[in-house]
Structure formats: structure tokens, C-alpha cells
Amino acid sequence: SAVPIFVAVTQNPKIPIILQEQNSFPGITTRWFAKKSSLICSAFNVFKDVPDNEVILTGNPIRSTILNGKKEIAIKDFNLSENKKTLFIFGGSQGSRFLNDSLLKIIREINFKNIQIIWQTGDKDFRKYKSLINKNLKIVPFINDMASAYALSDLVVCRSGALTLSELTACGKPSILIPFAAAAGNHQLKNAMALEKNKAAVIIEEKDLSNQILLSTINNLINNDATLKKMSKASKNLGTPHATKTIVDSLFERNYFV
């Protein structure tokens, strides 16, 4: 944990304390140490009791390769059509049982005439769903090349962890966000609200989710080119693809490296 490190550096005031907060709701370590830190690199504008000169809005560092996806290559890799809208559904590297079960309930009602789906289930649920695979429905346990999946997708359905949202916005992807209700401090909902407020995403909370709501939300968005275009632009405007450089440059500017 960060506590022993913090205790150690407080014994030497010459050592600066720099925090990097990824979520819209600061974690307990950040809340403890914020007022004693030299600098906070924040993904969201959430620090009200810290002097402005000690907080910089940087976004979250993401893997640079996430921006390298090419749609024409992704179409071949996933063996999908270039003439259909692509819905990408995932629940993190381990998958999400809640998202998987929710999609299963509506999958037969989706009109595949104009839509195709990439569905990442996670290893545990893959066997349960793989029998549904067809030319318009690609079901995989894990996606190694997320850049290609993003490049091909027109709409994403996913959770709202901080790094997921950082990748979505860096790639300018419209999304339907279903926050994990049990996340500490309900931070996933708060993360998602930052996107919805800027019209880059639509939130469906777990408690509100029904088959009809999920299906109608997907249909209303993915079949509306104008809405997708506006959401994509809004998402891109929120992206911080160069967050790593921003953070490192800020540390050098303050002479924190010796």
C-alpha cells in the first residue's frame, strides 16, 4: 500500500509527494494525502479543497497502442462485414456476468440485418455462450487487440472503470455505460456521469436495467447516424491520449526529477 511510502517520505520534506487519481471519486489514499501532496495529477476535476496550483487535470495514462487500430484490418481479423454497424460489448478482461446475462436475454431480439456484434465474455462464461456464435455474432473469451475492436465498433456497451473510459474517449467511441453498482464509493457511476453530462455516453444503472431498456437504448443509438456522430465527437473531446506525457512534463517542469 501507499501508506508506508507516504510515512517514509514525510520524514524528509525534500521528497515531493505526487498523486495520480484515476477516478471521479478520489480513493481513500488520495483523500488522506491530498493536502500534503506536492502535486495531484487528476483524471477528473474533483478536488475542491486543494489549491489550484497543486492540481492539474491530466487524464489517465493509457497504452499508446490503443490508438493504432485500423477498421479495414479489424474487419478482416474479426471476419465481419464492412457494411454493418458494429456493437462491441465487454466487461473488462475477466468479463462481467451481469453484462453477459443481460445481453443473453435480448440477443434473439436484435435485428442482425444491419448490426453485428463483438462480445467479449471472459473465460468463465465463454463456454456458456459460444454456441450462439454466427457470422454476425463474434463471441470471444478475451480480446488481445483492443485497438482493433475499438476501431471497428460504432457503439460500445461496457462498465465504467476509469481506464476503460479513458480508452473510450481517446478513441472517440460512443457508449452505453452500465456502472458496477458495488464499486467503492459508487465511483463507476460518478465516472460515467462525466461522460453522460458531456453527451458522450448514456448511462443505464443496474437497478434500472431491463430487457426492454437495454434493447431500445441500443437500437435508438446504433440506428441513428447523427446521434452516433455527435456522441463520437463529444467522446473524442473528452479524450486525453497524451496523459502520460502531460504528467511527465509536469514533473520535469517542477524539477521533481534530479
ABEGO torsion letter per residue (X at the ends): XAAAAAAAAAABAABBBBBBBABABBBAAAAAAAAABABBBBABBABAABBAAABBBAEBBBBAAAAABBAAAAAAAAGBBAABBBBBBBAEAAEBAAAAAAAAAAAAABBAAABBBBBBAEAAAAAAAAAABBAABBBBABBABAAAAAAABABBBBBABAAAAAAAAAAGBBBBBBBBAABBGGAAAAAAAAAAAAGABBBBBAAABBAAAAAAAAAAAAABAAAAAAAAAAAAAABBAAAAAAAAAAAAAAGABX
